[in-house]
């Protein structure tokens, strides 16, 4: 009997040590490595990396990007006036100079080949008559493919100067477009549920007509080593915009010279590029 009591006493003392109590968690537990990876070290999951780091392509990287979102976008400026278009166009400045000296043949060539308009800081060629437009037509000083339905093939329609196959219903148009008078018109998303269906995420949201993915940290939206200027803002992936003209030049043209007929590269409200 004495041996039995000794045995029971030992078991009673051992029970707390082995954790036999009602408070022991029963659900699945997340294992956190004792030595979590530092920046640049290998990993297989986010918990393999130290605090402030995330696992991207099996490497621990910074999970928050020190970029402040703005409401601006980048724009490439081709012109502020017609003279800027003439300056960039091949041979037009020389023709203009020769025309100013009284050479009528140069004036005719300038009128035919250097008729520009500067609209929205972009240079657009203007036409004088249909002969300037090859197979198209000159409409309002701009070359177009068609002017009316007779200019297009059978069952085609003339829409904003282009011959297109008309749509018959919304199903003939891309997602988030509607068929309006035979033309597919972009409508954007109209509900979070449609974005959930598209992105296969119950947390997807329709933000200003565009589906965006949910996020917790910046690396859910973008790659820190190939940055596309996306950031996690308010739990949704959004473009961060731009902050300076120099930033826009770097993003569009890199560290080399500006290529093409470009007058300036600017960061401004309503800028369309780089967004």
KAJO-V415853 format. One line per field, one symbol per residue. ss: DSSP state (h for helix, s for strand, l for the rest). phi: phi as a letter, one per 30 degrees, with the letter a starting at -180 (. if undefined). A space follows every 10 residues. Layout:
# KAJO-V415853
ss = ???
phi = ???
This chain:
# KAJO-V415853
ss = lhhhhhhhhh hhhhhhhlll llllllllll llllllslll lslllhhhsl llssssllss ssllllllll lsssssslll lhhhhhhhll lhhhhhhhhh lllhhhhhhh hhhllssssl lssssllllh hhhlllsssl lsssllllhh hllllssssl lssssllllh hhllllssss llssssllll lhhhhhhhhl llllssslls sslslllhhh llllllllls sssllssssl llllhhhhhh hhhlllllll lllssssssl llsll
phi = .ddddddddd ddddeedcid bddddcddcd dcedcddcej ddabaeddcd eibbcbhibd bdcbcdccdb ccbdbcccac aeedddddde iddddddddd djdddddddd ddcbccbcbi ibdbdcccad ddcidcbcbi ibdbdacbdd dcddicbcbh ibdbdddcad ddcdeibbdb hibdcdcidb addddeddch bdcdbcchib dbddacbddd cacdcbdcic bdbiibdbdd ibbadddddd dcciccddci dcdabbcadi ecdic
